[in-house]
Every structure is written in structure tokens, then in C-alpha cells.
């Protein structure tokens, strides 16, 4: 019974963290992609990167050093995955 309670509490915490991440990603990515001409692609990859890395660099361009995971995630050609 104790294992069940611990597992339930763990899942509850993980669910809260995931929901909080998605809530925080949308406005940050909306601003990050506000000046690009490729808005749909930018928002798609920004939200994907935010969900994985749990952060989005400030500003509309650059500042990737603020979020190492965001900066280091690469596509199959070696280019940056995150906008």
C-alpha cells in the first residue's frame, strides 16, 4: 500500500511539473517567435525545445547561452534545433 501511495504521489508531481512547463512555454515561445517570418515553424520547435529543456532564452534572437540544453540540441545536419 505504501508503494502505491508513493507511486501515486510521484505521478501527481510529474503531472503538475509537465502542466506547468506547457503553461510557461506558450507565452515565452510566442514572444521568442514574434519577429520571424517563419512563425509556425518557430513556434513548433520552440515549444518542443521548451518542453524538453524547461527554458526559453530571453529576447527574440540569440541569448542561447542562458539555456545550455536549448543551445546544444542539434538537428540531423548539425545545425541548431531550437530557434
N, C-alpha and C positions, 0 to 999 in steps of 0.2 A: 504494500500500500504506500509506503514511504517513497519507493522508486517511482510509482505512478504520480504522486504529488510533485516530486522533483521534476519529472519529465514534463508534466503539465505546466508548471511554473516556468520552466526553461522555454517551452514553446510560446507561452504568453509573452515573455520578454522579447524573444526573437521577433514575434509578430509586431509588437509595438515598435521595435527598432526599425524594421522594414517599412512600416507605415510612415513613421516619422521621416525616414530617408526620402521616400517618394514625395511627401508633402513639401519637404525643403528643396528638393531638386527642381521642381517645376518653375518656381519664380526665379531661381538662380540661373537656370538654363534659358529662361525667357529673356532675361537681361543679357546674358552672355551672347546670345544669338541675335540680339536686336538690330545689329548693324550689318548683318551679312545678306548677300543676295541669294544665298542658298539656305534659307531659313528652315525648311522642313528637314533637310539632311542634318543641319547643325543641331536642331532640337532632338532629333532621334539619337545621334551619337552623344550629345551632351548628357541626356538623361540616362543613357546606357552607362556612360563613364561615371556619372554621379552615383548611380545605384551601386556600382562596383567599388568605387573609390571613396564614397561618402563625403565628397567635397567637390567644389567647382571653383576654379580660380576667379579672383575678382576681375572686374572690367570686362570689356567686350573682346579683347585680344591680348595675348601674351600672359604674363604673370603665372605661367605654369609651374614655376619653382615653388609656389605656395602649396601645391598638391602633387607630391612626387609620383604617386600612383597614376594620376591623371596625365602627367608628363611622360611617364615611362611606358605606358601601354601603346603598343605599336600595331599597325596593320600587317598583312602578309608581305607587303613590299618594303617594310621597314620604316614607313612614314608614320606620323602621329595618328593615333586612332581618335583621340579626343580633340574637339575644336577649342 
